[in-house]
């Protein structure tokens, strides 16, 4: 699984090389802003909000409402809303904001509310959504419009980036995660260099193009384990792309570090993948060569072979005693210990005494015409109709 912390650190590093305003104590209205290196407080009163709601209500009326009713000093407004559900019914929307709410279920709203610049995206072929005239607010540049009014009210401005797989990003299929069967999913991989370059470019572009105090990263994805528990689809367990496999090897979690095996199949569950296991049918973590020894060369290893020294690839065992017919001293009587007396054949007719109806007289066919068993008597007509003993 890709490490969100590492991914986020790389984004933060990009932001840090540009210009992010120092944390500062938010001033009350009418009071001066403190110096950049003044003592700061870790507290803030922030709100995470959809960009379209601010545009619906009007930027300045919206900011005034936030300041006056909730003393908000930090705005975390969506700059990118990939995967966000904005189609909420009217009954869920506030009616006390000075304007009647709009039914979002019938609207076509953008997922990107900033303007991006090509010069920052040289290292990736991925591109953000570019809303055309069919989208509401397609011609608006919200962050350029809101920073001035926010600053005049003593508010900090953060860009909130929502990333839940980025299915709507152009060319995202190139950086898709790979499931356990080696097939691409519809979700982007955090370990793919192009995807990392894409978000690094995005963050650099944001901070070079807008007067921001920071950004809030929203990675709304469940872990592979959670996805397996919740849905268990074929795409739940991922990612097995070359970049994730390399990361796994570096951390000692690849079950075949020197052999390519994207699906990590381990039939015997011994922690060694089938692709490099010297015996895929018997758990053998130590990879001891004797574990899969096949003395008779019949394709069945000794520990599973019911006749280790006699070729019998079919493993036929007529009496089900665990000893194959090819080496069983008595195929018709269960005799796992192979005790020689169990299959004693006194008359040497091929029928062991325990099953012979005439133990002292050869009668391989075991004929018993009158069905009376092994008795030395004649039938009522005075004729022998069987091999009487």
N, C-alpha and C positions, 0 to 999 in steps of 0.2 A: 504494500500500500504506500503510495507517495506520502511524504511527510509534509503536512500543511505548514508546520513551523518553519522548516527550511525554505519552503516556497515563499512564505510571507516575509521571512527575513530578507530574501533577495529583493522583494518589492520595496521593503522599507529602506534598504540600502540605497536604492535608486532615488527614493524620495529625499533621503538624507544628503545626497550629493548635489541636490538642486537647491531648494530653499524652503524650509518649513519654519513658520513663525514659532518663536520660543513660547512655551506654555506661559500663560499669564493669568493673573487673577481677573476674572471678568468684571469690568467696571459697571457700577450702577449707572443708570442714565444720568447724564449731566456731570459725571465725575471723570477726571482724566484717566487715560490708560497708563498703567505703571510701566516703568522702564523694563527693557527686555530681560536684564539680569536681576531684577528684583525678586524677593522671596515669593515663591508661588505656592498655591494651594492645589492639592490633588483633586479637589472637588469641582464638579461642573454640573450644570443642569442642561442636559442635552435631549434632543428629540430626533429619532430616525423617521424620515418622512419621504413619501413618494413625490417625485418631481412634478407630476401632473397635478397633484392637489394644490401645490403652491401656485401653479399657473392658472388653475381653475378659479381660485379665490382672489388672485392678484397678489403679487409679491409683497408689496408694502402692507396691505391690509392683513395678510397672513402673518408677517413678521410682528406687526403690532399686537395681533391676537396672542401670539406665542409669548411675547414679553409681558403683556398686561395680565394674562390669565394664569401663566405658569412660570414666569420669571426665567424663561428659556434663554440661555446664553451661548449655546452651541448647537449649530445645525448640522445634522448628518443626513444630507439629502442625496437621493440616488442619482449618481452620474451614469451608472450602468445597472440595468435591472434584468439581467438574463435569468430566465426561469421564474421570475416573480409573478404572482397571480394578482393582477390588478382588476380583474373582472368580478368585483364584489357587488352583491345586490344592494338596492337603495336602503333597505331596512338596516343595513350594517353601517351606514354612513352618518356622520354627525350633521345635525340640522341647525346648529346654533353658531355657525361660522359667518353669518351675515349674508351668505348666498345659498340658494337651494342646491343640494348635491345633485350630481349628474349620474345617470344610470351607466355604470362602467361596463356592463355586460355587452353593450352594443357599440362600444368605442374601439377605435384602432389607434392605440397609443404606442409611441416609440419605446424602445428599450435602452436607448442611448440619448443622453441629454447634454452632451458636450460636443465640441468640434475637435476632431482629431486631425493630425498633420502627418503627411507621408514621411517626412524626413526622420521621424523617430521609429519607423517600422521597417527599416532596411534589413533586419536580421530575421524576418518572419514573413511568410506569405499569407498569414491570417489577417483578416480585417474586420473591424467592427461594423455593426449594422449602420447603414446610411439611410435614414428615413426619407422617403420621397414625399411629394405633395399629398399623397393619399393618407398620410398619418396626421393626426392632430398635432399641433405645435411643431411641425417639421421645420419651420423657419425660425424657431426660437433658440437662443443660446442661453439657457437658464443660468448657468454659473457666471457668465459674463454679466448678466443682468442683476443677479441677486447679491453679489459681493459688496457693492457700494452701499445699498440699503442696509445690509446686515452689519457692515462696519459702523455705520452711523448710529446703530442701535447697540453697539458694544457686543456684537455677536461674533463668535468664531464660525468658520465655514469648513466643514469636512465633506469630502466626496465619499459617498458610500457606494462601494462596488459589490454587486451581488453576482456571484459566480456559482452556478449550480450545474456545471457541465458544459456550458457555452454551446448548446446545440445550434443556436441561431447565428453564431459567428461564421463568417465566410471562410471556407476551406477547412473547417474544423475536423472533417473526416481524416485529414492528414495526420492529426495528432490524437486519434481516438485511442482509448484504452483497449486492451486485448483481453478477452475472457480466457477461461481455462482450456477451452477447446481451440484456441488460436484464432478466434474470429473477432473482428473489431466491434465495439459497442458504439453507442451514440454519445458517449461522454468523453471529454478531453482528458488527457493524462498530464498531471502536474510535473512528471519527470521528463516529459518530452522537451528537448531544447527549444523547439520552435514555439511551443506553448508558453514556456517560461519567458522567452524573448518577447512574445506578444504582450504579456502582462507587464513585463519590465518597461517596454516601450509605452504602454498605456499610462503607467504611473509617471514616467518621466514627462510625457506629453502633458499630463494634467498639471503637474507642478511648474512646468515652464510656461504654460499657457494661461493659468488661472492663479489668482491670489488666494491660495488655500492654506489652512492651518494644519491640515493632515488628511488622512483618508481612513475609512473604516472598511475592512475587508470582510465580506460576508460569503463564506464558502458553505453553502447549504447542501452538503452531500452527506449521506450516511456512509459508514464504513462498510467494507465488504462483508464483515460478519453480521452487521445489523441488516444489510440487504438480504443476506441469506435467510436470516430469521424472519424478516418481514415478508419477503416475497419468494425467495428461493428461485429466481429466474436463472437462465443460463448465463446472463451477464452479471450476476451478483458478485461472483468471485473474479476480481480483476485488480491489478493489471499485470499482464505477463508480456508486455512489449519488451524489446531489447534493452531499453533504458531502465525499466523497472527490474528486469532480471539482473542487469549489471549491478544495480544498487543492492539487490538481494545478495548477490555473490560477495560484494564488498562487506556485507554485514553477516555473512556466514549462514544465510537462510535458503540458499539454493540447494536442492537435493542432488543435483549433478553439476557441481561448479565448473567442470571442464568439458561438459557435454551439453549441447543445446537440447533443451526439452521444455518448451514453452508451457506445456500443460502440467508439468511437475508430477506426472502419474507415478504412483508408488503402490503397485498391486498388493505387495505383501505387508505394507505398512511399517517397514523397518527404518524409514527415514532416508533410504537410498532410492533414488528414482529409477524406474525401469530402464531408462536409457543408459544407465551406467551400473546397474545392479548385476552382479555375477550370478544371481539366482533370484529371479523375480517371483518365484512361487513359494519361497521359504524365507521367513524373516531372518535376516543375517546382517545385522548392523555392522559387525566387524569385517564383513566381506571375506570370511574364512573360506579358502578355496575348497575345503573338504565338505562344506555345507551343501554343495550342489554336485557332489561326486556321483557319477553314473557308471558303476563298475561294469555292468553288462552292456552298456552302450545302446540301450533300447529307447533312449529319449526320456526316461522317467528317472529322476534322481533317486539315489539310494534311500533317502529318508522318507520318500513317498512310494517307493517301489515295493510291491508285495512279493517280489522275487529278485532281490538285489543282484544275485549272481546268475540269474537265468533270464535270457532275453524274453520279454513278454510285454510288448508295448500296449497290448489291449488290457492288461491287468485283470484278466478273467479269473474269478474266484468262485467256483460253482457252489462250494459249501459255506461260503461267507465266513470263513474262519480267520481272514486276514492274511492267509498264505495263498499265493496265486497257484493256479492249476499247474503252471510250468514247473513248480518246485514242491508241490504238495505231495506228501507221501500217501495221502488218502483224500482224493478229490470229492468223495461223496459223503464223508463224515467230518463234521467240524472238529478240528484237531489242531488248535493254534500252537500247542507245545510240540507237535510232530512226534508224539509218543508212538513208537513202532508197534506196540501191542494193540493200539486202537484200530488199526487196519489189518490185523492178522488175518491171513487167508489160508486156513489149514489145508483145504483141498486144492489150493492153487488154481481156482477157476476164475479168478479175477473179481470175485465178489467177496468183500471182507466178511469175516465171521459174523459181525454185528448185524449184517443185512442179509446173510446167506440163509436160504430156507433148507439147505442141506449142507451143513458145514463140513461133513466128512466125505461127501460124494460130489464129484465135479458136475456142476450143472449151471453153466454160464448163463443159460437162458432163464433160469429160475422158474421153469414151467410148473404150474400147479393147477392141473385141469379141473379138479373138483373143488378147488379153493379151500382145502382143509388144512393147509399148512404142512409143515414137515412132520408127517406121521407115518410109521411103518405098518400100515394096514391096507387092505384091499377094499374097493368099493363094493356095493351090493351085487354087482354083476361078475365079480371075481376077476376083473381085469385091472391091470395097472394103467392108470390114465395120467400118471405124473411120475417124476423121479422120486419115488418114495425113499425115505432115508432108512 
